[in-house]
C-alpha cells in the first residue's frame, strides 16, 4: 500500500531513527524525494519544530536544496525536494543530529519499527527564514526534549510509515516458525495459480469419535409421559399477563405528561430551517473540553461566531518600469485566515495583512503563483521557484487588466465547517470596510452580505498579564491539498508568556499557536468574551501566530467605523439556553435553543445543544405522575408474590405425584 499524500511513492531511499526518505512522483510526473518524520517522533516535544526549522534553514543556506512542497502540521510531517536536488532528505536528517542509512541496492525484508532517538535534535546555526511558495504551517521553535522518543511497538500509525525495504543496522523482525494450516479440506489452486493451504490431519474438533457400541434404535423403550396439568400453569400465565399489562399502564402514566421528543436533530419541519442544513458545527466544544465544564461553556459561547475568511486576487504581473507584462495570462491566488463576528448585522473583524495585504506581500503571492504555473508548463524547474520570486519582487507590480487598474479582489466568509475556493452558498460575499496597518494593530473590519449572524462579545475591560491562561480559537486544516482543503475551528488553552511594551498597543505573546490559518482568530476569557486577536509574531523565525493584539485595537477600529459591538436577540436567546443547559434545566434550554436557532439559522451549535438537552432529559428523571410510582411498586410486588406462590404449589404437587 502506498502512503497517502500528493505524491505516488515508488521506493524507500533510506532511513534514520526518526524518519525515512522516499522516492516519489508528483501529479505532473516529475521525480521528487520526500523526507518524512515518523508520527511517533513528531508527537514528542521539540521534534516537529526542529524538523520544520532545519528544513527551512537548509533551503535558505547557500546551495541548499529548495523545498518543492511541505506539510509540517501533518501527523507525520514531511518535506519534498526535486529529485535533481540530490540527497536532500539525507542532509535534513543528518542536520537533525541523527544517523542516516541509505537503502542498499538489493532490497531486503521489511525492518522492525524505528529505534529510539539517542538524543535531542541539534540546533541549527543562523536564523531560519521562511520559504516562499505554498504556505507551510509550522507550530513553533523547538522546545527542549525531555526524553528520547520511544520505539513503536506496533505497525506505524501514519500512512507515511509503510516500508518497502529494510533500513540497515536495525534489528530484523522475528521470522514465523511455520505457515498456518487450515482445518478445511484442500481445494484446487486459485485462478492465479497460488497453492491453497494444506488440510490438517484428523477430524474436526467438534465431531465426536466413532462409537462401535452405538445402535440405530433405542434399546430401552421409554415410559409414557405423565398426564399434563395445564390448569395451574394457565393461572400462572394469567398472573404474568396481568403484571405485564399493569407495568405497561404504569409506564404510560409516567410518560404521558411529557411530550414526545425526536431522537434525531431538528429537521426542516421542526425548526423551520432548510432541509439541506446539516448539523455540522465548525467547533464541537464537548469534544475539546471536559463535559459541562466552564471551558466547554466558554467555547460554546464564542464558537458559533467564528468565520473562515478567504480573499481571491486576480490580476497581471508587470514590470514597474514601463509596465510590460511579465506573463500574458492573468494570475489568481488566495489568502486565507480566520475572523469573528462582532455585530449580528454581518460585521466581522479579521487580520489586515490577510484581507488587504501590502503591495509587496501582494506581488509576492502573485509571483509565486506565476512561478508554479511555469513549473506546471515545464518552462521552470521547481527548485528555481524561490529564486524566480525573489529576483523579481522589487521590480514587479500586480495590476488589473490595464496598467493603472487595481487587481480584482473577491472576499468570502464561511461559518461552521468551511472549504477552500467556495464562492457559492454557504460562502457569504463580503467587502473590507476599513483596515489598520501593522503598527496600529493589523486588524480589519469586514462586512458580510448576510444578517442575523451569531456574535461574540468583546471584553473591553480585560486585564491580561503574564502567566494568564486563555483559550484561543481559529480555523485550521490537516489537508495537504491547498485548493480544496476543509477547515474547522480548533481551540487550545495557552499561557501568556509576556507583554511587548515596545509598542503603544502592548500586545502579548503566548506559548502555543493553532497553525497558519489562525490569523484573525481570537483569545477569549473564561466567560467566552473576546480579549484579543491572533496575529503572526514577526520577531519569531517561524512567524507563528503567537502574538495577541489587545481588544483595545479591535474596539478602536469599530469606533472609527461607527460600528457597535452588540449582541442580537438570537445571541441572548442562545446564551440563555446555555445557562439553562449547564444548570441542568433541560426543558428551558430546549425552548431557548429553539428560539435562537430559528432566529439565527447559521448557529448550528444552538441546534446541537438543543439535541443534547433533549437527550439529557430523556436519560434522567423527568418527573411524571407522582401517584403512579407507589401504585406500580405495590402492584408489582403483589403480583410477584402471587406468581412465586403459584409456582411453589405446582412444584409440590408434581413431587407428590411421583410417589
N, C-alpha and C positions, 0 to 999 in steps of 0.2 A: 504494500500500500504506500502510495506517495504521500509525503507530508502536505498539509493544506497550505494555501498561500497563493500569491500571484505568480508563482513560477512552477515549472514542471521539473522536479528534481530527477537527475539521471543517475548519479552515483556519489558515494561518500569520498571526500578528498582526504580527510584526516580528522583527528580529534584530540581533545585535551580533557583534563579532569572536570572542566566547567562547560564544555560545549563541543560542537562539531562544525566541520566545514563541508559544504556540499557543492557539487557542480549542478547547474540548472540551466533551463532555457526559459526566456520570458515569452510574453504573448506575441512579440514580433519575430520570434525565432532567434534572438541574439543570445549568446552564451554569457552566463554570469556565474560568479562564485558567491556563496552565501555563508556567512558566519552566524551560527545560531547558539545562543546561550541557553543552557539547559533550564527548563522551567523550575526545577527544584533549587538550582543555584540562584536563579533570578529572585526567588522568594526570600533568600537570605539577605539580611540588611547590607546595603552597600554595593552589591554586585551588579544590579540592574543599572544603577547610576554610573558605576565605574565603566561598564560596558559601553554606555552611550557616550561618556566623556572621552574615553580613549578613541572610539571610532571618529568622533568629531575632531579630536586633536590630530590624529593621523591624517585626516582628509585636508586639514589646513596646513600641515607641515610641508616643507619643500619636497617635491617629488612624492608626496604622499598619495595613496590611492583614493581617488574621488568616489564618493558614495553615489550609487545609482538610485537606490531607494532603501528605506529602513522603516522599521516599526519597533521602537524601543518600549512601547507600552503593552505589547503582546505578552501573553503568559510566558512564552519562550521568546524573548527579544531577538531580533535578527537584523542584519545589515547586509545589503547586496552590493557587489562590485562587478564592473565589467570584466570579462574573462581576460582581456588583454592587460589588465592592471597587475597580473601576476599573482603570487601567493598572498593576496591582501588579507584573507582570513587568518593565515598563519601569523602575519605581522601583528594583527589585532590581538590574538590570544597570547602571543609572546609578550606584547606590550602590557598585558594584564598581569604579567609575572607568573604565568603558569607554563608548564611544559606542553609542547605540541608534537604529535607524531603523525606523519603522513601515512596514508594507507598504502601498503606495498602494491606492486603491480599485480600480483596474483591474489585475488580475493580469498579470504578465509572465513570460517563460520562467524556468526554474529557474536560479538563480545558481550561481556557482562555489563551491568549498568555502570554509569560513571563513578569513578573513585572519588573519595573525599579530597577537598582542596586543602593543601598543606598550609596555606596562609592567606592573608588578606590581599586584595588587589594592590598592586604597586602604584604609587602616584605618578602622574604624567607631568612632565615639566612643561611650563608655559600655560597660558590660559586658553582653554579650548574655545574656538569661535564657532558660531552656528553655521551650519552648512546650508547654503541657499538651495532651493529646489523644493521638492514636495515636503510639506511640513512634517517634522519628526517629533512626536511627543516625548519629552524627557521629563522624568519625575523629579530630578534634583541631583545635587552633587553627591558623591559617595560619602556615606557615613561609616564610622569605624565598625568593623565586623566583629561581633562578639565571639564568634567561633567559626570553624570551618564548616562549609555546607556538608550535610550528611549524605551518604550514598543512598540511592534509590533502591528499595528492596523489591519492587515490582517493575512491570513494564513502565516506561516513561509515560506520564500523563499527557504530555503535549505531542501533537502530531509531528512536530519537527524532530522528535527524538527517535523516530523509526530508523533503524540501521540496516544497511545493506552489505556492510563489510566490517571486519574486525578492526578495532583500534589497537595498534601494537602496544605491548608491555602492560596489558590489562589482563586479569585472570580470566581464563576461559570458563564457559558455562559447563556444569557437570553433565556428562552425557547420560542419556536414558539407558537403563540397563537392558531393556528389551522392548520390542514392539508390542503394542497392545493386541490382545486377541479378542475374539468375539464369540459369544455363545450361539450366534445364529448360524445356520448352515451356510456352507460356501456357495457362492453364486458365480456365474461366468464373469469374466473381466468386463469392465465397463466399456462405454463407447470409445473412451480414449486409450483403451488397451492397458490400463493400470490394473494390476492384480488385486483381487479382493482379499480381505482378511481371512486367515485360516480359521477353521472351526475348532472349538475346544472339545477334546475327547470326553466322553461320558455324557449322561443325560442331563437335561437342565435341572437346576437345583430344586425347582418347585414340583417336579414329577416324582411321586413315591416309588420305591423299588418294587419289583415284581414279587407277589406273594403266592408261592406254589400251593398254599392251602386254601386259597380263596375259591369260592364256588359261585356259579352264576345264579343260584337260587338260595333262598333263606333255608337254614336247617331247622330253625325253631319257629313255629308259627306263632305270631303274637296274639294275645288275647284281645277280645273285642273291647273297645274303649267304653268307659262308663257313660251312662246317660248324662248329657249335659244339662246343667241347671242354668237357665238363662234369665229367670225372673229377677234374682238378686243383682246380676250384672246389669240388667236393664235399669234397675233403680240407681245403681252407681253412675251409669252413663247419664241418667236424667239429672242427678245432682251436679255432675260435672258441667252439663249443658247450662244449668241454671247459673253456675259460677261464672262461666264464660260470658253469658248474656248480661249478668249483673255487672261484671267488670267492664264490659263494653259500654254499658249505660253510664257507669261512673266516669269513665274516661271522657265520654261525650259531654257529661255535665261539667267536668273540669275544663274542657277546651271550648265550650260553646260560648263563653263570654268574650273570647278573644277572636279578632278577625283573622282569617287565613292570610299568611304572608308568603310571597313567592320564594321558591328555593333558588331562583336564578336572578342575576342582576336586572335592574329595571329595563323594560323594553319601551318601544315607541308608544304603546297603548297605556303603560302605567305611569310614565313620566313626561310624555309629550315631546320626546326628542326624536330626531330622525332614526329610523331603524338601523341605519348603517353605522351609527356612532358606537364604537367598541369601548368596553370598559378596560382600557389600557392606559392608565395614567403614566406620565413620564417618570414619576417617583413613587415608590412604594415604601412609605415611612415605617410600616410594620416589619419590613424586611431589613431595614437599615438601622434599626434601633430596637431596644428592648420593648416588648409589647406593653402598652398602656403606660409607658414611661414619659417623663417630661420631654425627653429628646424626641420621641415619636410625635408628641403633640406639636412641638416646635417645627418639625419637618412638615407635618400635615398642614400647619398654618401657612407656611411660606411656599410649599411645593407647587400648588396649582398656578402660581403667578410666574413661574419660570418660563422663559421664552428662548427658543433656539433662533438665532439671527443669522441669515445668510445674505451677503451682498454680492451681486454679479456685475462685473465690469466688462464692457465690450468697447474696443477701440482699435486704433492703429498706432504702431510704434514708429516714430520718426526721429531723424537726427535733429538736434536742437538748431544746429547751424544749417539753414537752408530749407529745412522741413522735408527732406527726401525720405520716402518710406523705407524703413528697414526690412519690412516684409509687406508684400502687396495685399495679403489676406488679413482680415480683421482677427483679433485675438480676444478670447473670452476666458476669464478666470474668476475664481470666487474667494471670498474671505468669510470665515465662519466663527461665531463666538456665541456667548450667552447674553441674556438680558433679563430684566424683571419688570413686570407691570406695576406702575406706581399710581395709576389713575384708571378707573374702570372704563373710561371712555376710549381707551386704546393707547395711552401714553406709556412708553417703555424707556427705561434707562439702560444703556449699554456702554461699550468701550469705543472711544472716538477713533483710535487707530484701526479698529476693525471695520467700522461702518463708513468712516470718512478719512482714509489714510492720507498722510502727507505725500507730496509728489514723488519723493524718492522711493517710498515704500510702494506706491502705485506702479511706477515704471519698473521696479524690481520684480514685482509679480508678473507684469506683462512680459518682460524679457525672459523670465523663467518659462512662461507658457510658450513663447516663441521657440525657445531652445528645445523644449520637449517635443514640439511638433516637428522641428528639423530632425531630431533623432528618429522619430517615427518614420519620416520620409527617407532616412538614410543619408542625409547630407551633413549630419553632425554626429559625432560619437558621444556616447553617454558620458564618458569620462571628461569631456570638454564643456559640459553644461555650466559648471561653476565659472570657468574661465570666460566663457561666452558672455555670461550675465555681468560679471564684474567689470569686464573691459568696456562695456557699453553703458554702464549705469549712469555715468556722469555726462554722457553726450547724447542721451536719448530722452524722449518725452512721449507720453501717451496722450493722444488726441482723439477727437471724433472723426467723422468722415472727411471733414475739412481741417486744415492745419489749425485754424482758430477755434474749433469747436471742442467742447468738453466730451470725454468719453461717456457712453451710455451707462447709467447706473440703475440697477433694479434691486430693491430690498424686499425681503420676505421674512416673516416671523411665523414660527410654528410652536404650539403648546403641546404638552404631553410628549408622546414619542414622535420624533422628527426624522426626516430623511433628507439627504443632500439633493440639490438640484430639483426641488419640487417647487413649481410655480403655480399650480392649481390647488384647490381645496385639498387638505386642510391648511395649506400655506396662506398667510394673510399678507397682502401687499402693504407696504409702508414707505415712509419718507423720513429723512433726517430733518428735524426741526432746528436743532442747534447743537453744536459740539464744542467742548472745551479743549484747548491744546494740552499737551502732555504736562507742561509746567503748572497748569491750572487745575489738573485733576484727571484729564484724559477720559472724561465722561461725556456721553452723547445722549440727546433726547430724541426719541423716535415716535412717530405717530402711526399706529397701525389702523387700517381701514375696517375695524370691527369694534363694536361696543360690548358692554357687559362682560368684560374680561375679569377673571379673578385677580385681586390686587393685594400687594404686600404693603405693610405699614412701615414707615421709616421711624426709627427711634432717634429723634433729634437731640435727646439729652443723654445719649450713650456715653459712657466713660470707659475707655479701653486702656489698659495698662499692661506692661509686660507680665507674662505668666497667665494672662486671662485665657480661658478656654472658650472657643467659639465653634459654631457649626458653619461650614461653608458648603454652598451648593453651586453647581454649574453643570453644563452639558458635557458629555464625554462619549466616546465610542471605542469599541475594541475591534472594529472592522479595519482591514488593511486596504480595502479599495476606497479611495477618496471620493470618487464620483457618486456612488450610490450608498454611502455609509449610513447606518442607522444610529441615531443619537438618543440617549436617555439622560435624565437628571441623576447625577451622582452626588453623594454627600460624604463628609468626613469631619470628625472632630479634630480641631487643630489648636495649637497654643501660640499665643503672641510671643515672639522672641525679642522684640524691641521696637522702639518708636524712632523714626527717622526725623530728627529735629532740624535737619539741614534745609528743609523747605518749609514755607509757611503752612502747608497743608498738614504736616506732621503725619504722613502715612505710617502704617505699622506693618511689620513683617511677621510672617507665620512660618511654622516649621515644616509644613507639608503643602502640597498642591493637588489639584484634581486633573491636571492634564492640559494639553494645548488649547482646547476649545472652551475652557472655563473662564477666559477673559470676559468681563462683563457679568460674571456670576456674583453671588452675594455672600456676605458673612452675616449671620443672624445671632441674636441673643437667645437666652433660654425660653423666652416667650414667643419666639418666631418673628420678631421685628428686625428690620434690616439695620445694621450698624456700619456697613461699608461695602465697597465693590472690589472684586478681584481684578488685579492688573498684573502684567508681567514686570518682574524686577530686573531692570536693565543693568543693575550692578552685579547680577549673578552671571556666571559664564554660560549657563544653560537658558537664561532668560525665563525661568519658570514663573508661573503665575502665583507668586508668594508675597505679593505686595497688596495691601488692602487700603484703598482710598477711603478716607473717613466719610461718614454720612454727610458732613458739612458741605463737601463739594457737590454732592448729589442735590441737597436742598438749595444750594446757591444757584445751580443750573435751572431748577424748577422755578425758582422765584424770578430769574431773569426772563424766562419764557412765559411767565404768567400762568403756570400750571400748579395746581394744589394737589398734594398727596392726600387723597381722600378715599375711604372705603365706600363701596356701593351697598345697596340694600342686600344683594346676594352675598356679599362678603360678610356682613354682620349675621345673616342667617346661617352661613356656613360655620362661623366661629361659635355661634350659639349652639349649633349641633355638636361641634367638637367638645364644648364644655359639658353638654349633657352626656355625650358618649363616654368621655373619660371619667365622669362622675357615676357611671353605671345606670343612668336614666335612658334606657334604650328607646322607650316609646317617644319621649320628647326629641331625642336625637333623630329618629326616623322622620318625624314631621319636619324638623328644621332642615335636614339634608334634602328632603323632597323639595322644599321651597327654594333652597339655594341652587339645586341642580336645574330646577325649572327656569329660574331667572338668569342663570349663568351656565348654559349647556356645555361650555368648554371645560368647566370644573369637573373633571372625571373623578377626582378624589371624593367629591361630595357623593357621587353615586356609589363609589367603592365603600365608603364608610357607612352609607345607608345600609348596604347589604351586610356589612359587618355587624351593625346594630341589630338587624333582623336575625342573623344567625346567633348572636349573643343572647338575644331574648328568647329565642327558641330553645337554646340549650340550658337555660336557667329556670328558676321558679318564677313564673309569670302570674301568679295569683290564681284566679278561678273561683268556683263556687265553694265557699268555706264549709257548707253543710255536707258536701259530697265526700270529703276526706274521711271523717269518722264513720259515716254510714257505710262506705265501701269497706273500710277496715273491719268493722264489726261483722258485716255480711260475709266478707271473705273468710274471717276466722271461723264463723259458724259452719259455713259450707265445708271448709277443710276438715273440721272435726267430724262432721257427718260422713264425709267420704272415708275417713280413716276408720271409723266405727263399722261402716258397712263392709269394707274390705276385710277387717278382722273377723267379722261374723262369717263371711264367706269362706275364709281360710279354715276357721274352726270347724265349720260344717263339713268341709272336704276332708279334713283329717279324721273326723268321726266316721265318715262313710267308708274308710279303708279298713276298719277293724270290725 
